[in-house]
Amino acid sequence: MRYRLEFAEGFEKRIASISMPHLRRALLTTLEAVSALENPRSHGGTRHGGKFWGYPVFGSFFICCQIDDTDKVIRVFDISV
């Protein structure tokens, strides 16, 4: 079953403010690919002491999120470097 994406307040504005179009495309493509996985933890790894899950995107950029397996939701919080 596909996971649903939820974005934290301000995340979409942060994506729109990225001046590198190829990075924006990579971020959105990565999120779409991860949400389609049966097990979104099969890629990426823990971030910030295990509190968040992170997906590498481009260079040193990571998408920080939390995965809720009960509700099948990936809550996207931030982009970290």
C-alpha positions in Angstrom: 0.0 0.0 0.0 1.3 3.5 -0.9 2.3 5.9 1.9 0.7 9.3 1.9 3.0 12.4 2.1 2.2 15.1 4.6 4.3 18.3 4.7 5.1 20.3 7.8 4.0 23.9 7.8 6.5 26.0 5.7 8.0 23.0 3.9 6.4 23.8 0.5 7.6 27.4 0.8 11.1 26.2 1.6 11.0 23.9 -1.5 9.8 26.9 -3.6 12.6 29.1 -2.3 15.4 26.7 -3.5 17.2 28.5 -6.3 18.5 25.3 -8.0 15.7 23.8 -10.2 17.5 20.4 -10.4 17.6 20.2 -6.6 13.9 20.9 -6.4 13.1 18.2 -9.0 15.4 15.7 -7.2 13.6 16.4 -3.8 10.2 16.0 -5.3 11.2 12.9 -7.3 12.7 11.3 -4.2 9.6 11.9 -2.1 7.3 10.4 -4.8 9.6 7.4 -5.1 9.8 6.8 -1.4 6.0 7.1 -0.9 5.4 4.4 -3.5 7.6 1.8 -1.6 6.1 -1.0 0.4 8.7 -0.3 3.1 9.9 3.3 3.0 12.7 2.4 5.5 14.3 0.2 2.8 16.1 3.4 1.7 17.7 6.2 3.7 18.6 6.0 7.4 18.1 7.5 10.8 18.9 11.2 11.4 19.2 13.3 14.5 19.8 10.5 16.9 17.0 8.3 15.5 14.2 10.8 15.9 13.9 11.3 12.2 14.4 9.3 9.1 16.4 10.8 6.3 16.7 10.3 2.6 19.8 11.5 0.7 18.8 13.7 -2.3 21.6 15.6 -3.9 25.2 16.0 -2.6 24.9 16.6 1.1 21.1 17.4 1.1 18.8 15.1 3.1 15.0 15.1 3.5 14.1 14.8 7.2 10.8 13.0 8.0 9.0 10.7 10.3 7.3 7.5 9.1 4.0 6.4 10.7 3.4 2.8 9.7 0.0 2.6 11.3 -1.5 5.4 9.3 0.8 4.8 6.3 2.0 8.5 6.4 5.4 10.0 5.8 5.5 13.4 7.5 8.1 15.6 5.8 9.7 18.2 8.1 12.8 19.8 6.6 15.7 19.6 4.2 19.0 19.4 6.1 22.6 19.7 5.0 
